[in-house]
């Protein structure tokens, strides 16, 4: 690995780390301070989306799925589909009264 590639790699990891720290801070501020006039369900949904973005950043950059084969990426991202379906099922019970 050349020094230029290593510096670029370190810069990328540092940038991703700052994004993760910022998203974590946004999640904590949203859940603790409730400065926005939103319902608890809306805040929970926003925090869930932010957590999903953080998980994708970790999987793509720190687990190196961005440069791996597409099949491996689909296998690794399949649990996100299961989580989305389970979340939809839980939220649908609230939207549709049985």
Phi, psi and omega in degrees: 000127181284158179300325179293320179293320179296318179295320178296318179296315179296321179296319179296314180297322178293319178297317178295321178299318178295321176298316179297318179295319178294319178293323177295318178297319178297321179296317180293316180297316179297319184280332184263318188271332183045055181281342179265145179281066180243156176286165180296325179293320179293319178296318179297321179294319178296317179295323177296319178294317178298321178293324177294319177297318178297318179296321178294320177297317179296315182295318184287319187259313184277332176266001175059033178283344180295326183257000180276177179296151182296324180298318178295322178295319178295320178295320181287329182269354179302321177301331176296323176296317178297318179296318179297318178294319179294320177296317177299322179294317179295316181288330180292329177297326180284327182281325182247113180279123179260000000 
